[in-house]
Amino acid sequence: MKMIEHKKIISAVAVIAVVVIFTNFFIYINGSKIKNKSQTQNLGLEQLEQHMAVGVVEKISGQEITLNNAKKIPENTTSGVKSESLVVIVDQATTIERFVGKDTLVFQKELEDFAKKQKESQNTNTPVMPPEPFTRVKIGINDIKAGDTIVVFSTINIKKLTSFTAKEINVQPTRMATSSR
């Protein structure tokens, strides 16, 4: 009996979350600078600002990283607009981190601890952040290699740019770590 009530509550929360997400998305789209009514019918990616790009490193030259077939990704979406070539400039303010997959046993333990903390926090309404499946390691531009997949963040809209200075660069893991057992 309790299980059925629990499933009903979870289903209701999921439906509410979906409604809230779609409502916020359409409010965001309709609030952006749309010039005419025909643009609202398409609701295309071209109307959204783009502050993030993802791609595979082709080459590194000094303080510049060249990405081929990079995707510029608009805010609040998961799909992107392809760019032929994108040059990412690194300066002293750019943060570069490599995501290193955690040992599966370590990550499993963190997930168990998270579940316990989440259960305890239900009485206090204190949000608990889930663990990340990787460790963030600060690196320099010389540690990035051709073939690495990177996610790049900018403080400016990069939609029409072919080069920009990065605020943050995340080098993605090539694979998750395996257990040391």
Backbone as a ProteinNet text record, in pm:
[ID]
protein_1_A
[PRIMARY]
MKMIEHKKIISAVAVIAVVVIFTNFFIYINGSKIKNKSQTQNLGLEQLEQHMAVGVVEKISGQEITLNNAKKIPENTTSGVKSESLVVIVDQATTIERFVGKDTLVFQKELEDFAKKQKESQNTNTPVMPPEPFTRVKIGINDIKAGDTIVVFSTINIKKLTSFTAKEINVQPTRMATSSR
[TERTIARY]
83	0	87.3	189.7	277.4	352.6	390.9	465.7	382.9	254.2	166.5	152	133.8	123.3	253.3	366.2	496.8	513	472	481.5	390.7	271.3	180	240.6	303.7	366.3	479.8	563.3	674.8	622.7	516.6	458.4	404.3	337.3	282	393	498.6	611.9	677	691.6	752.1	668.9	536.8	448.5	459.5	459.9	472.3	605.7	714.4	846.7	850.6	792	789.6	711	596	515.1	593.4	661.6	739.2	853.6	924.6	1036.6	988.8	882.3	832.9	778	711.1	660.1	775.2	880.1	995.8	1064.8	1072.1	1134.3	1057.7	925.5	847.3	844.6	848.6	859.3	992.5	1100.4	1232.6	1234.3	1179.5	1177.4	1096.6	977.1	890.4	944.3	1026.7	1084.5	1208.9	1267.9	1388.5	1349.5	1449	1424.5	1379.4	1250.1	1193.6	1138.9	1184.9	1153.3	1015.8	971.7	839.2	771.9	643.3	563.1	609.1	662.2	704.1	818.5	900	1008.8	955.1	844.4	790.2	738.7	704.9	654.7	766.4	886.3	998	1060.9	1069	1136.8	1274.1	1348.4	1478.8	1588	1699.5	1814.5	1878	1853.3	1916.7	1874.7	1767.8	1720.4	1785.5	1849.8	1905.7	2052.5	2094.6	2235.7	2314.5	2438.3	2523.7	2649.6	2667.6	2783	2866.6	2837.6	2907.3	2930.1	3044.3	3074.2	3139.1	3120.1	3183.3	3242.7	3360.5	3423.5	3549.3	3606.6	3730	3846.4	3951.5	4068.3	4140	4156.8	4233.7	4381	4407.1	4546	4551.5	4671.6	4697.3	4820.2	4805.9	4915.5	4927	5029.6	5046.6	4930.9	4853.7	4739.8	4606.9	4612.2	4490.6	4465.9	4339	4296.2	4198.6	4224.5	4135.3	4049	3917.2	3819.8	3759.6	3751.8	3681.9	3546.2	3447.5	3310.2	3258.9	3290.8	3244.3	3095.5	3029.5	2888.6	2880.1	2815	2784.8	2648.3	2641	2518.5	2449.2	2324.3	2248.7	2219.2	2196.6	2161	2031.1	2021.4	1899.9	1860.2	1954.7	1924.8	2037.4	2015.1	2119.8	2167.7	2100	2143.9	2218.3	2295	2374.9	2373.7	2443.1	2457.1	2602.4	2622.9	2759.9	2832.3	2962.4	3049.8	3163.3	3203.1	3310.2	3437.1	3488.2	3610.5	3595.2	3643.1	3629.8	3763.3	3811.3	3937.7	3907	3956.7	3937.1	4067.5	4060.2	4178.3	4181.7	4298.7	4317.7	4399.2	4351	4428.7	4448.7	4505.9	4535.9	4410.9	4297.6	4173.6	4099.3	4144	4075.9	4105.3	3999.6	4012.5	4006.7	4104.9	4106.6	4107.7	4011.9	4003.2	3985.8	4052.7	4032.7	3942.3	3839.6	3750.1	3808	3842.8	3900.3	3797.2	3759.1	3658.9	3702.9	3609.6	3638.9	3637.2	3706.7	3700.6	3554.7	3504.7	3363.1	3322.9	3412.4	3378.6	3370.8	3460.4	3458.1	3328.9	3294.2	3172.9	3048.1	3046.5	2932.4	2914.5	3025	3019.3	2965.2	3009.1	2960	2810.3	2763.4	2620	2540.2	2593.5	2526.7	2520.3	2631.2	2633.3	2534.2	2526	2431.8	2288.2	2255.8	2119.8	2084.7	2180	2156.2	2132.7	2219.2	2206.1	2075.7	2036.9	1912.6	1792.6	1797.4	1689.2	1682.7	1799.9	1806.6	1760.5	1785.3	1753.4	1605.4	1527.6	1385.2	1314	1361.5	1299.7	1341.2	1457.3	1508.1	1492.1	1449.9	1437	1567.7	1680.6	1811.2	1851.5	1880.4	1917.2	2052.2	2062.3	2186.3	2232	2355.6	2409	2459.8	2424.5	2474	2623.1	2691.1	2834.6	2854.5	2965.7	2999.8	3073.9	3055.2	3121.8	3268.5	3320.6	3459.1	3519.9	3651.2	3725.3	3772.3	3766.8	3813.2	3958.9	4046.1	4188.4	4229.2	4282.1	4327	4449.8	4445.5	4556.4	4586.8	4692.2	4727.8	4699.4	4715.1	4687.9	4780.6	4901.7	4997.2	4952.8	4857.3	4807.5	4694.2	4645.4	4539.8	4607.5	4552.4	4611.2	4510.3	4561.8	4475.6	4397.6	4267.6	4181.2	4099.2	4139.8	4060.7	3927.2	3821.7	3691.7	3683.6	3650.5	3642.4	3507.9	3466.3	3350.2	3404.5	3367.6	3421.8	3308.3	3331.6	3232.3	3287.3	3198.7	3236.5	3144.6	3194.7	3110.9	3031.2	3066	2996.2	2920.1	2828.9	2753.5	2846.6	2870.7	2964.3	2893	2764.8	2682.5	2743.5	2791.2	2841.3	2993.4	3061.5	3207.2	3276.6	3396	3478.9	3595	3615.6	3714.7	3667.4	3705.3	3667.3	3758.4	3761.6	3840.5	3753.9	3808.1	3733.4	3739	3627.2	3621.4	3661.1	3612.5	3636.3	3643.6	3733.8	3746.3	3743.4	3656.2	3649.1	3689.8	3798.2	3843.7	3771.4	3695.9	3611.4	3692.9	3646.8	3718.8	3703.9	3806.4	3798.9	3717.8	3721.8	3639.5	3638.1	3538.6	3529.8	3636.5	3685.3	3783.6	3716.9	3792.7	3738.4	3779.1	3713	3740.6	3882	3943.3	4079.9	4083	3966.1	3960.7	3982.8
-119.9	0	126.1	126.1	242.7	260.5	148.7	154.5	220.2	188.3	246.9	396.8	437.9	581.3	652.3	587.2	645.1	664.9	567.1	577.8	687.8	702.8	808.9	945.9	960.2	1088.6	1118.7	1019.1	1039.3	1076.5	1010.4	1041.6	1183.3	1224.6	1359.8	1464.4	1439.8	1533	1540.7	1426.8	1425.2	1505.5	1490.3	1564.6	1714.4	1751.9	1894.2	1948.5	1871.7	1916.7	1938.9	1848.4	1862.5	1987.6	2009.7	2128.2	2255.1	2259	2377.1	2400.7	2294.4	2308.7	2362.1	2303.8	2351.1	2493.8	2526.4	2662.6	2762.1	2731.1	2821	2832.5	2722.3	2725.6	2819.5	2807.4	2891.9	3037.1	3059.6	3197.9	3256.6	3175.9	3222.9	3254.6	3163.1	3183.2	3307.1	3319.8	3432.7	3563.6	3558.1	3680	3724.5	3636.7	3674.9	3768.4	3824.7	3924.9	3858.7	3842	3784.7	3899.7	3908.2	4024.4	4018.5	3901.2	3893.9	3762.2	3754.9	3640.2	3510.6	3514.7	3391.4	3325.1	3403.8	3345	3264.8	3303.1	3229.8	3093.2	3077.4	2948	2845	2886.1	2792.9	2764.4	2863.8	2854	2789.9	2834.6	2776.8	2822.2	2751.6	2780	2914.1	2967	3091.8	3210.6	3197.3	3308.4	3311.1	3204.2	3195.8	3236.4	3299.7	3332.3	3204	3206	3088.3	3126	3064.3	3092.2	2967.8	2859.2	2733.7	2664.1	2596	2517.8	2387.4	2285	2155.5	2105.5	2044.1	1993.1	1915.2	1858.9	1781.4	1870.2	1869.4	1953.3	1902.3	1993.8	1959.8	1991.2	2114.4	2153.2	2261.1	2274.7	2378.5	2454.4	2585.8	2670.3	2788.2	2788.2	2894	2893.4	3000.6	3013.5	2994.1	2930.8	2908.4	2759.8	2720.4	2583	2585	2504.3	2497.7	2373.1	2394.7	2285.8	2275.7	2155.6	2134.3	2074.5	2110.4	2062.3	2083.6	2197.4	2230.7	2261.2	2240.8	2278.3	2394	2501.6	2612.7	2582.1	2576.5	2530.6	2647	2675.9	2782.7	2749	2853.6	2834.9	2756.4	2677.3	2601.7	2498.7	2452.7	2347.1	2244.7	2132.3	2031.4	2010.8	2070.6	2056.6	2182.3	2172.2	2286.9	2313.5	2420.2	2461.1	2436.5	2357.6	2324.7	2446.4	2450.5	2554.7	2484.8	2536.9	2473.6	2460.5	2572.4	2574.5	2682.6	2654.4	2748.9	2759.2	2881.8	2903.8	2955.6	2883.6	2919.3	2977.8	3099.8	3168.6	3152.8	3117	3098.5	3216.5	3279.2	3384.7	3350.3	3444	3417.6	3392.2	3443.7	3427.8	3298.3	3227.5	3104.7	2992.1	2927	2809.6	2685.7	2596.1	2471.8	2355.4	2263.9	2145.9	2021.3	1913.9	1783.4	1702.5	1642.2	1555.8	1414.8	1362.2	1228.5	1138	1031	938.1	878.5	872.6	815.5	663.9	603.8	460.3	424	317.9	283.6	254	192.4	164.8	293.9	387.1	516.5	591.1	592.3	662.2	596.2	463.2	391.1	428.9	438.8	477.7	620.4	709.9	848.1	853	768.5	763.6	713.8	614.8	563.3	671	743.4	853.8	962.7	991.6	1091.2	1049.8	922.4	873	888.4	858.9	874.5	1021.1	1109.1	1252.3	1308.6	1260.1	1306.4	1265.9	1144.8	1097.4	1180.6	1210.3	1290.1	1433.9	1485.9	1626.4	1650.2	1544.4	1560.8	1636.7	1621.5	1690.2	1836.2	1869.8	2006.7	2088.7	2025.5	2091.7	2153.8	2095.4	2141.5	2062.5	2130	2055.9	1986.5	1868.1	1791	1770.5	1805.5	1791.1	1649.2	1588.9	1454.4	1458.3	1347.5	1345.3	1345.5	1397.2	1393.1	1262.3	1204.2	1077.2	1093.4	1213.1	1240.7	1336.7	1347.5	1443.6	1554	1677.8	1791.6	1819.4	1816.5	1840.1	1962.9	2065.6	2186.5	2151.5	2196.4	2171.7	2299.3	2295.9	2407.8	2373.9	2471.6	2450.3	2343.3	2331.6	2231.9	2088.8	2071.6	1938.2	1893.5	1984.2	1949.7	1896.3	1787.6	1722.9	1716.9	1707.6	1687.2	1558.9	1563.3	1447.6	1455.7	1544.2	1562.1	1627.8	1585.7	1651.9	1754.8	1878.5	1984.9	2056.6	2108.4	2195.5	2331.4	2434.9	2568.3	2663.9	2747.2	2846.1	2986.2	3078.2	3216.3	3310.8	3429.3	3530.8	3610.4	3595.3	3669.2	3572.5	3626.4	3547.2	3513.2	3383.8	3340.3	3297.1	3320.7	3270.9	3299.8	3420.2	3458.1	3469.5	3423.4	3435.8	3309.1	3327.4	3212.8	3196	3296.3	3284.3	3367.5	3323.4	3394.5	3349.8	3431.1	3397.7	3317.4	3206.2	3115.7	3162.3	3149.5	3172.5	3043.6	2930.7	2800.4	2694.3	2597.9	2484.6	2357.7	2264.3	2133.8	2026.6	1954.7	1844.4	1720.1	1658	1544.6	1416.9	1326.7	1199.6	1112.3	1034.3	943.6	820	778.5	668.6	673.6	608.2	602.1	509.6	541.4	455.3	325.5	220.4	93.4	71.6	-21.4	-50.1	-102.4	-66.9	-112.9	-251.3	-314.7	-451.9	-551.5
0	0	0	89.8	96.1	-35.3	-97.8	-222.8	-332.2	-339	-440.6	-417.5	-292.3	-261.1	-294.7	-265.9	-294.5	-445.7	-525.2	-670.3	-724.2	-664.6	-707.6	-680.1	-564.4	-528.9	-625.6	-653.8	-746.4	-884.5	-930.6	-1061.3	-1064.4	-959	-953.9	-955.8	-880.4	-877.4	-1015.3	-1083.3	-1216.2	-1315.2	-1310.4	-1400.6	-1373.5	-1247.8	-1211.5	-1259.7	-1242.4	-1285.4	-1436.3	-1513	-1658.9	-1698.7	-1635.4	-1666.2	-1634.9	-1520.4	-1481.8	-1579.9	-1618.1	-1710.7	-1845	-1902.3	-2031.2	-2021.8	-1912.9	-1895.6	-1893.1	-1816.1	-1809.9	-1945.4	-2019.4	-2151.2	-2243.9	-2247.6	-2336.8	-2290.8	-2161.4	-2111.8	-2155.8	-2145.9	-2186.8	-2336	-2418.1	-2562.9	-2597.9	-2542.4	-2576.2	-2522.4	-2418.4	-2362	-2436	-2518.7	-2592	-2706.4	-2770	-2873.7	-3003.8	-3018.3	-3139.4	-3222.6	-3347.8	-3429.7	-3493.3	-3533.7	-3595.4	-3560.3	-3589.7	-3547.9	-3612.5	-3734.5	-3801.4	-3725.3	-3657.2	-3578.5	-3461.1	-3404.5	-3290.5	-3331.9	-3459	-3505.2	-3512	-3547.3	-3555.4	-3419.3	-3333.1	-3204.2	-3221.1	-3320.4	-3352	-3257.5	-3266.9	-3182	-3213.1	-3335.5	-3374.7	-3288.2	-3211	-3128.8	-2990.1	-2951.7	-2817.8	-2817.2	-2709.2	-2694.5	-2672.6	-2718.5	-2705.1	-2629	-2513.4	-2428.1	-2403.3	-2476.2	-2453.4	-2586.9	-2596.8	-2716.2	-2672.6	-2754.1	-2727.7	-2858.6	-2847.6	-2967.9	-2936.3	-3041.2	-3028.6	-3071.5	-2991.6	-3018.1	-3142.5	-3240.1	-3360.2	-3337.2	-3285.1	-3259.9	-3153	-3096.8	-2997.1	-3044.5	-3050.7	-3094.8	-2999.2	-2916	-2816.1	-2718.4	-2716.7	-2626.1	-2698.8	-2816.5	-2895.2	-2916.6	-2898.4	-2920.7	-3037.5	-3139.9	-3256.1	-3245.3	-3255.3	-3254.3	-3393.6	-3447.7	-3574.4	-3546.1	-3627.3	-3610.7	-3469.2	-3412.9	-3277.3	-3281.6	-3169.1	-3155.7	-3058.3	-3101.9	-3012.1	-2952.5	-2822.1	-2757.1	-2686.5	-2724.1	-2659.1	-2513.6	-2434.4	-2294.2	-2282.3	-2178.2	-2145	-2250.3	-2332.7	-2428.6	-2425.7	-2490.9	-2499.4	-2642.1	-2740	-2877.7	-2919.3	-3026.2	-3064.3	-3212.6	-3249.6	-3388	-3426.5	-3533.2	-3573.9	-3629.2	-3600.5	-3650.1	-3725.3	-3839.4	-3916.6	-3833.5	-3786.5	-3707.5	-3601.2	-3483.8	-3373.9	-3303	-3281.6	-3212.3	-3072.3	-2972.6	-2832.7	-2781.3	-2729.3	-2677.8	-2526.3	-2475.3	-2331.7	-2279.2	-2170.4	-2105.8	-1957.8	-1881	-1740.1	-1656.8	-1698.3	-1621.5	-1655.2	-1760.2	-1801.7	-1702.8	-1657.4	-1570.4	-1657.8	-1641.2	-1718.9	-1620.7	-1637.9	-1552.5	-1637.9	-1596.4	-1659.7	-1568	-1625.8	-1550.1	-1555.3	-1438.4	-1428.8	-1362.3	-1431.8	-1379.7	-1246.8	-1152.4	-1020.4	-1025.3	-933.2	-912.3	-885.1	-945	-931.7	-788.1	-709	-568	-487.3	-514.3	-445.2	-479.6	-608.4	-650.9	-592.5	-588.1	-529.5	-382.7	-309.4	-167.5	-154.6	-241.9	-239.9	-268.1	-360.1	-389.7	-269.6	-199.4	-79.5	28.9	48.3	145.7	106.2	-23.3	-72.9	-42.1	-65.6	-38.8	108.3	196.3	340.5	376.8	325.5	354.9	299.5	183.2	122.1	207.8	260	345.9	474.4	531.8	654.3	630.3	512.1	484.2	455.7	441.1	412.3	524.2	646.1	759.8	767.5	713.8	725	597.3	488	358.1	310.8	352.2	309.5	185.2	74.9	-46.3	-29.1	-87.8	-82.8	-226.9	-252.5	-387.9	-410.8	-524.2	-553.6	-588.2	-571.9	-605.7	-757.5	-800.9	-942.6	-970	-1087	-1116.9	-1156.4	-1138.5	-1174.8	-1074.2	-1077.9	-996.9	-1090.8	-1045	-1125.1	-1088.6	-1189.6	-1168.3	-1248.8	-1180.4	-1250.4	-1334.3	-1461.5	-1552.6	-1629.5	-1709.4	-1795.7	-1940.2	-2028.6	-2170.9	-2229.6	-2175.4	-2226.2	-2197	-2103.4	-2069.7	-2162.4	-2245.6	-2342.2	-2467.7	-2520.8	-2638.5	-2753.3	-2874.5	-2990.8	-2968.6	-2999.8	-2979.2	-2851.6	-2757	-2634.2	-2668.2	-2601.3	-2613.1	-2502.3	-2539.2	-2438.9	-2447	-2331.9	-2322	-2281.4	-2356.5	-2335.4	-2300.6	-2198.7	-2157	-2180.2	-2219.5	-2246.1	-2169.7	-2141.6	-2076.1	-2178.6	-2307.2	-2413.2	-2503.8	-2581.4	-2678	-2794.5	-2818.8	-2922.6	-3051.2	-3057.1	-3167.3	-3305.1	-3328.9	-3461.3	-3466.7	-3362.9	-3356.3	-3405.6	-3461	-3498.9	-3401.9	-3314.5	-3208	-3088.8	-2969.3	-2847.5	-2734.4	-2628.4	-2509.7	-2414.2	-2368	-2280.1	-2135.6	-2067.6	-1922.8	-1851.3	-1904.6	-1842.3	-1950.6	-1931.9	-2022.9	-1939	-1977.3	-1910.4	-2010.2	-1978	-2062.4	-2013.3	-2103.7	-2067.2	-2051.7	-1965.1	-1947.5	-2072	-2098.6	-2213.8	-2178.2	-2051.2	-2003	-1851.9	-1792.6	-1647.4	-1593	-1473.6	-1407.5	-1366	-1358.7	-1312.5	-1168.3	-1104.8	-964.9	-948.5	-835.3	-809.1	-751.6	-733.8	-682.2	-788.9
[MASK]
+++++++++++++++++++++++++++++++++++++++++++++++++++++++++++++++++++++++++++++++++++++++++++++++++++++++++++++++++++++++++++++++++++++++++++++++++++++++++++++++++++++++++++++++++++++

